[in-house]
Amino acid sequence: MIGAERQYRQRTAGLRTNVLVAIGAAAFVDLAQRIAGTAEAVRVISYVVSGIGFLGAGVIMKEGMNVRGLNTAATLWCSAAVGACAGTDMLAEAGLLTVFVLAGNTLLRPVVNLINRIPINDKSAEQTYEVLVITTSAALDEVRDLLVERLEAAHYPVGDVEVTERSNDKVEILATLVSTAVDASEIDAVIAEIEKQRGVLHTTWSSSTQD
């Protein structure tokens, strides 16, 4: 049922993936319990919990500044829990957990959309600011150093710089600012200067609200 809901919404991990995760978790736990008893089954469950993290990481994708697949990874984790419950003959718990997972993926969706439509009070919300530059591999070092230099000259120290290689000799530079409040015109001025550099293909900046 969990996999069918994911398949219907055309998520990365659909019906087959969720079914296989649940069956695999159930099989390993049931096998351990039959061979070595409850103590060994508990140990295998801990391995399932840690192992499913690697599978979940495979469905999380980063597109520019957006991250997709977090809910899919969490659903896979829950599918493993359903399988582990079934493997220990806790069928009622497995069924109840399935209902909770389906409710989380369906019934909470309108609630999430409603919350997302509530305007944020920018004065009280703490923001994270990021500057994204896409450049050629040959110009990477020069553009990265210049970006950090110009931001700090504008009194916006950089807390972290992440470099990601893309296809066709393109490199993405993502600079996260330490500041939680900026002047948009000052950041735009830095962006405009960076855009003039040789090898720079695209520049932009964005903000996101922290908890």
C-alpha positions in Angstrom: 0.0 0.0 0.0 2.8 2.4 0.8 4.6 1.6 -2.5 1.4 1.9 -4.4 0.8 5.5 -3.0 4.4 6.4 -4.0 4.0 4.9 -7.4 0.8 6.8 -8.0 2.6 10.0 -7.3 5.5 8.9 -9.6 8.2 9.2 -6.9 11.7 7.9 -7.3 11.1 4.9 -5.1 7.8 3.5 -6.1 5.9 0.2 -5.6 8.7 -2.2 -6.3 11.3 -0.4 -4.2 9.1 -0.1 -1.1 7.9 -3.7 -1.4 11.5 -5.0 -1.8 12.6 -2.9 1.2 9.8 -4.3 3.4 10.3 -7.9 2.2 14.0 -7.7 2.7 13.7 -6.2 6.2 11.1 -8.9 7.2 13.2 -11.7 5.8 16.4 -10.7 7.6 14.6 -10.2 10.9 12.6 -13.4 10.7 15.6 -15.4 9.7 17.7 -14.0 12.7 14.8 -14.7 15.1 14.4 -18.3 13.9 18.1 -19.1 14.1 19.3 -17.2 17.1 16.2 -15.9 18.9 15.0 -12.5 19.9 18.4 -11.1 20.9 19.8 -11.6 17.4 16.7 -10.3 15.8 17.1 -7.0 17.7 20.7 -6.8 16.4 19.6 -7.4 12.9 16.9 -4.7 13.2 19.7 -2.2 14.2 21.6 -3.2 11.0 18.4 -2.7 8.9 18.0 0.8 10.4 21.6 1.8 9.6 21.6 0.1 6.2 18.5 1.7 4.9 20.2 5.0 5.3 22.4 4.2 2.3 19.4 3.4 0.2 17.7 6.6 1.3 20.7 8.6 0.4 20.4 7.3 -3.2 17.0 8.9 -3.7 18.0 12.3 -2.4 18.9 14.6 -5.3 20.2 18.2 -5.3 19.0 20.4 -8.2 20.7 23.8 -7.9 19.7 25.0 -4.5 16.8 22.7 -4.1 16.9 19.3 -2.5 14.4 16.6 -3.5 13.7 13.1 -2.3 13.8 13.6 1.5 10.2 12.5 1.9 10.9 9.5 -0.4 13.9 8.5 1.8 11.8 8.8 4.9 9.1 6.6 3.4 11.7 3.9 2.5 12.9 4.0 6.2 9.3 3.5 7.3 8.8 0.7 4.8 11.8 -1.1 6.4 10.2 -0.6 9.8 7.0 -2.2 8.5 9.0 -5.1 7.2 10.8 -5.5 10.5 7.5 -5.6 12.4 6.2 -8.2 10.1 9.4 -10.2 10.4 8.9 -10.4 14.2 5.3 -11.5 13.8 4.0 -8.1 15.0 1.4 -7.9 12.2 -1.0 -5.6 14.0 1.8 -3.1 14.5 3.0 -3.4 10.9 -0.6 -2.7 9.7 -1.0 0.3 12.0 2.4 1.7 10.9 1.4 1.3 7.3 -1.8 3.4 8.0 0.3 6.1 9.7 2.8 6.3 6.8 -0.1 6.5 4.3 -1.7 9.2 6.4 1.5 11.2 6.5 2.0 11.1 2.8 -1.6 11.9 1.9 -3.7 13.5 4.7 -0.9 15.8 5.7 -0.3 17.1 2.2 -3.2 19.7 2.4 -2.0 20.8 5.8 1.5 21.4 4.5 0.2 23.4 1.5 -1.9 25.5 3.9 1.1 26.2 6.1 3.3 27.1 3.1 0.8 29.7 2.1 1.1 31.6 5.4 3.3 34.7 4.8 6.6 34.8 6.7 7.4 37.8 9.0 10.7 38.7 7.5 11.6 40.9 10.4 11.5 38.0 12.9 12.6 35.2 10.6 16.3 34.3 10.5 17.5 33.9 7.0 20.3 31.9 5.3 21.7 33.5 2.2 23.5 31.7 -0.6 25.2 32.9 -3.7 25.4 30.5 -6.7 27.9 30.8 -9.5 28.2 28.4 -12.4 31.6 28.7 -14.2 33.9 26.7 -16.4 36.5 24.3 -14.8 39.4 26.4 -16.1 38.1 29.5 -14.3 37.1 27.8 -11.1 39.9 28.9 -8.8 39.9 32.5 -10.0 36.2 32.9 -9.8 35.9 31.3 -6.4 38.6 33.4 -4.9 37.1 36.6 -6.4 33.6 35.7 -5.2 34.8 35.3 -1.6 37.0 38.4 -1.8 34.1 40.6 -3.1 31.6 39.3 -0.6 33.9 39.9 2.3 34.8 43.4 0.9 31.1 44.1 1.0 31.1 43.0 4.7 29.4 39.7 4.0 31.8 37.0 5.3 31.5 33.5 3.7 30.8 30.7 6.1 31.1 27.8 3.6 32.0 27.3 -0.1 30.8 24.2 -1.8 32.1 23.2 -5.2 30.2 20.7 -7.4 31.3 19.4 -10.8 28.6 19.4 -13.5 28.6 18.0 -17.0 30.1 19.7 -20.0 33.0 21.2 -18.1 30.8 23.2 -15.8 31.4 23.8 -12.1 28.9 25.0 -9.5 30.2 27.3 -6.7 27.7 27.7 -3.8 28.8 30.2 -1.1 26.8 30.4 2.1 27.0 33.7 3.9 27.5 34.0 7.7 25.2 37.1 7.8 21.5 36.5 8.5 20.5 39.9 7.1 21.7 41.5 3.8 21.1 44.5 1.6 19.8 43.2 -1.7 21.4 46.0 -3.7 24.8 45.2 -2.3 24.5 41.5 -3.1 23.3 42.4 -6.6 26.3 44.6 -7.1 28.6 41.7 -6.2 26.7 39.4 -8.5 27.0 41.9 -11.4 30.7 42.2 -10.9 31.2 38.4 -10.9 29.1 38.0 -14.0 31.6 40.1 -15.9 34.4 37.6 -15.2 35.7 35.3 -17.9 34.3 31.8 -17.7 31.3 32.8 -15.6 28.1 31.2 -17.1 25.4 32.1 -14.5 25.1 33.8 -11.2 22.2 34.1 -8.7 21.5 34.4 -5.0 18.7 33.3 -2.8 17.6 33.2 0.8 15.8 30.6 2.9 14.3 30.7 6.4 15.9 28.8 9.2 14.0 27.3 12.1 
